Amino acid sequence: MRHSRPLTRLGAAAVTTMVVAGLAIGAGTGSAAQGDLTQTYTCPFPLIGDQNVTVGIKTTQPGTVVAGAFTPKLDITAVSDAGATATQGLRLVGAETIRGTARATSKVTAPGDQGALTVQVAADVPNQPIPAIGNALVLDAAGSAPGLRFDQPGTATVEVTDLVLEMTPLRADGTPTDLGTFVADCTPTPNQDTVLQTYTVTGTAVTPEAPAGTGGTPPLRQVYNCPFPLIGNQNVTVDIDTDLPAEIGVGAFTPQIDITAVSNAGPTATQGLRLVGAETIQGTAVATSLVRSPGNHQAVAVPTAVPNQPIPVSGDLVINAAGTAPALRFDQPGTATLSVHDLVLTMTPKRADGTDTGLGTFVADCTPVDPGQRTVLHTFTVVPAADTEAPGTPSGLTAGETTPTSVPLSWTAATDNIGVTGYDVYNGSTLATTVDGTSATVEGLDPDTEYTFTVVAKDAAGNRSAAGAPVTARTKATPDTEAPTTPANLRSTAQTENSVTLAWDASTDNVAVTGYEVHNGASSVPTTDTAATVNGLAPDTEYTFTVVAKDAAGNTSAMTAALKVRTKASQGPPTVEYGYGLTGSTKIKAADGTVALAGGIDAALNLATGAFDADLTLDPTSGRFRAFGFVPVKAKIQFVQAAKTTGTLAGGVLKSTSSVTVKLPHITVLGIPISTSPDCRTKTPASIPLESKPGFDPLAGGTLVGTYTLPALTGCGPLTGLISGATSGPGNTIEVKLSPRPQR
């Protein structure tokens, strides 16, 4: 890996989305086609008020890039149309031309966990003539942005989202008009396209540079070994400096990044250039810079012109440079770094008359002298932004069913720019309780009393909303605390195979008995009558029952004495048992292989319903597959019944569902074992549905077919993910033949 670019604007580091550097002229983006975007904004202008601005942006980029390789530099052209009213307003104040700066917010989203990064790019709007009244104010602009690098395959996008214009209208003599310089913070039209460019990133993921020197602050000194013509490899020392805050709030933009760099290539470089008659040197430097912040990273290749500079007569070749990079925005708290890595110089020495020397233009692909040298130019501590916005007012406050001492309340959640953390519930002017959710019960109240409640929302910063609309509720009168009498004469009046009917004498209560509960162990059956039937019981089984009475206040009587009752013996339909031998095969779609199956199944069929359950036994087997379509794989396979096979035989069609855990205790690739774990199995049992054609005869057997999904694997060792990916998934087919065995 090479290291950072010493000359010019290390701003590279911050540019992840300088991709929109040339856009500053106008506004937003649209994604009608690759690199062709039209957006509209509402921009406030002095004198004439809000005006619609239409911006068309174009760039030419490939639709596909390889992971780890930089895109070409993005050359951008933009045409902004502010309409005829803008022209008229500027002409009214005597403006002949207009110039300024546009600050565009742009976002680059990379595949995978590389994340997204947002920057605010400041670009000059060059001085341009204002047309005659009646014509739309149309401004043309062109710019460029550095190449981007995506480190993981997938889809990457470049978006333009916001725009701020800082414009100065000028008279014919070049002096500002009475408007001076005005700022238009433009609002994008809702729901419009924002994507300027989409890349399909192919190839294999690469590991991004690891910034060295975490916690470092400028200046940054790096030493490179650069190959020069004639004189060979020379060490180049680069000192890079910038003035940035050590701390920045979440969601706030850093200042524009102004960078100075001093590069010293030593006296030999001076001597070599002088030998070929060079008096000056100029060229470009392409640096790889990395922005790494909480949750993302982005590398850019920034080409920067090295302005024509004199070569000393002797001594060290020292070149000074300065540059800028766009402001950065970090959206999560934590630590963010700007680091400088690879450097490629493309230089052209010039004679005194400005012509090229015999060296022409040479390229120096520089290598760090110390691979472990510091690369971090600056470290930011990203702190949570101060929250001064109060939550919205809670609405929809309602009171539920009261008790003599409490009132339940509920309301609609309030909103907040960051998040509501809780609610204060007031009883009149007194704080009654604080809760996290949107409901609360106020306790400790007096019976038969009217109360008025309000709710206030609050956030983590201590901001509080206004109180919501009040609600009034009255508590109930003093409660009934007297329990009903115990039911008497509990008895059974009827029994079946799976039910018992009970009866008892009515209880009495000071207010009224509202019902009874019949208890059978831990289960209960409610009823308002003095009789109840308990269903769902087992045949020929003894059960113990008790009964309690209850009233509207929730008072319950003591339990009756226990009553033991036995259900009748089963008189159900006969069950026929069948045994089958099983042969067949299953094709594993993902692995492109077929596995032979053999075993047996023992089933019990209910002749009345056609339902059956069965025990399935499959013999261990093995299979040969093709991973990725060509790599030979061999696996031993075991099937373990996870639950009984169930199904129906109705209308001559047999349908069943089997639950089987599939184990692969031994797997080889190209004859080499890659897993010998006895725990290599499906994470969950495979559910395998089978169905026969019409006319299935349980006495003669038949053929069943089905399609199923093989669950993901677990416990297969370090290559579990690879093995699972090559075997699991839907679309697997199975066909088995059942051959009758003697009945059990």
Helices and strands as residue ranges (DSSP letters): G 10-14, G 18-25, E 36-45, E 49-59, E 64-66, E 74-81, H 84-92, E 97-109, G 112-114, E 116-129, E 138-145, E 147-149, E 154-170, E 182-188, E 195-202, E 220-228, E 232-242, E 247-249, E 257-264, H 266-275, E 280-293, E 296-310, E 318-325, E 327-329, E 334-350, E 362-368, E 376-383, E 395-399, E 407-412, E 420-427, E 430-435, E 439-442, E 450-459, E 471-474, E 488-495, E 500-505, E 513-520, E 523-527, E 531-534, E 542-551, E 563-566, E 575-588, E 593-606, E 611-618, E 621-627, E 631-650, E 653-669, E 672-675, E 681-682, E 686-692, E 702-710, E 713-714, G 717-719, H 720-727, E 729-741
